[in-house]
Amino acid sequence: MDAIHAHYSAGDVVRLIGVSRRQLHYWAETDLVRPRSRTPGGHARYAFEDLVALKTAKRLIDAGVSLQRIRSSIRALRQLLPQVERPLAEIVLVATGDVVLAFRDGTAFDTATGQEWVFEVAQLQRDVEAYQASRGKARAMTPRSTHEEPARPARIRGDGACA
């Protein structure tokens, strides 16, 4: 059976995702990410899509996003996109400081407010890199501005050491 169609035990998930068993159970109990199914004995079985959601949650937490912020983002996404059943698995989420951005169908928006980000982040990055490169070349080719203070020579103390 391939990885996408397999089901994984809690022990498998702990090893694959890098969370504790306690954390995994807490996330299931509090509806952050529930296992796809249970065995007749009641043991959790996670689908590959669940692994994606769990890894997303872990990465957001590792990036400094609080569990409460993740939960509020999920609630907001379920209201904004009712056709999305499992936001952590179906939508690309990116943490940028206090903001969690969702990327879907070529659009980026703030998960808390639903406000769309109207510029392409990747294009902005390319523009900034080009600007930095051009400034670096310009600085290397132009003499120092007359507004800059000249470098001060080191003062030599009477014993010959620099002060």
N, C-alpha and C positions, 0 to 999 in steps of 0.2 A: 504494500500500500504506500502511496506517495505521501509526502509531508502535508500536503494541502487537504487530503481527505482523511487523514488519520485522526484519532482522538488521543488525548494525552492526559495522564493521571496528574494529580496535584504534585507528586514527587518529580515527574518529568518537567512540569512547568517551573517548579522551584529551581531546578538545574538549568533549564533553558533561558529563563528570563532573568534570574538573579535576584529574586525576591525571597523573603522568608515564607515558610509555610503559614505562619501566623498572619503575615501581611496578606497573603493570598486569600486566606479564609475571611479576613476582615473585609477585603474588597468585595468578595462574593456576598457576604452577609449584608453589606451596606449598599449593594446594587451598583458598585462602580463597574465591575466586570463579573458577570455570573458565568459559571460553566455552562456549556451548551447542553449537556445532558448529565444524567446520573446513572450509575449501574443499579441493578436490582438491590444491591446491598447499600445503596445510598452514597457511593463514592463518586466524587466529581470527575467528569470527563470534559476536557477542554478541546475545542476545535481549533484549527489553525487560525481562523478569524479571531478567536478569543486570545490567542498568543499575540496577534498583532495589536489588539486593544491593550493587553497587559504591558507589552513592550512600550507602547505609546505612553501609557500612564507612568511607567517607571522612568522613561526619558524626560517627561515633563517634570516629574518630581526631582530628578537629578539636576535639571536645569533651574531649580529653585521655585517652581510653581507649587503652591500649596494644594493639598488635597481638596480643600474647600473651593479653591479657584477652579480646579479641574471639574469638580462636581457642578459648580455653577455654570461652567462652560458647556458641559454636557446638557444640562437643563435648557440653557438658551438655544443650543443647537437643535434640540428636539422640537422646540417651539418654532424656530426659524425654518427648519427643514424637516417637516413631519414625515417625509418619505424615507428619511435616514433612520434606520432602526438601531444601529450601533455606531455612534459618532466616532468613538476612539479607533474603530477598525475601518470605517468607511471614508473618513475625511482626513486629509493631511493637516496636522496641527503643528504650529511652531510657536515656541515661547520667545518673546522679545521683551525681556524685563518683566514688567507687570502685565503685559498684554499677551493674550493667547490669540494667535491668528489662525483662522481656518482657511484652507485653500480648497476650492471646489469649482469645477467647470471654468477654470481660468480666472476666477475671481478670488480675491483675498478680502476677508472681513474679520472684524473684532468679534470674538465669540460672546463677549459680555454684552455688547451693545447692538451687534448686528451691523454696525457701520462699515460700509465698504471702503477699502483702501483703494484709492483711485489711481495710483501709479504702480507701475511694474517695478517691484523691488530689485529684480535681477538687472533691469536696465539702469536703475539708479546706481547699483553697485558698479556696473561697467563704466558709467559716467564719472563716478568718483575716482575709480582706478585710473582712468585716462587723464583726469585732472591732476591727480597726484603725480603721475608719470611726467606730464608736461611741466609741472612746477619744479620737479626734480631736475629736469633738463635745463629749464630756464635759470634756476639758481646756480647750476654748475657753469653756465655760460655768462652770467652777468656779474659785474663786480659788485662788491658789497655796497649797500646803500649808505649814503652819507648820514642818514638818520641813526644808524647803528653806532653804538659806542665802540671805539677801537678796543681791541683786546689789551688788557693791562699786562705789562711784563711782570714776572714774579719778582717780588722784593727779596733781596738777599740780606740775611742778617749778618751781623758782624762775624759770626763763627763760620760763614760760608754756606749755611743751610738756607733753603727756601722758606719764606714766611707766608 
